[in-house]
């Protein structure tokens, strides 16, 4: 795996190595898992992955913003955003 960003290809390769599925099966499995997580976030607004963390959908209100390049003010529309809170186990693993 690379030292910067973990890609779909690298995840697929890891599944091939660790689980022994074919590259196509591994790719299909990864795609399906991501689809299930995305659909669940759309429907319920929350996904909890034990020992990894929680994904939640949060509403952000409309607000006034400024283009940092031009300085022109503009209204930023209300929207829904995905947030992630890592589990204590993940925090320990990454931080220590």
Secondary structure, 3 states (H helix, E strand, C coil): CCCCCCCHHHHHHHHHHHHCCCHHHHHHHHHHHHHHHHHHHHHCCEEEECCCEEEEEEEECCEEEECCCCCCEEEECCEEEEEEEECHHHHHHHHC
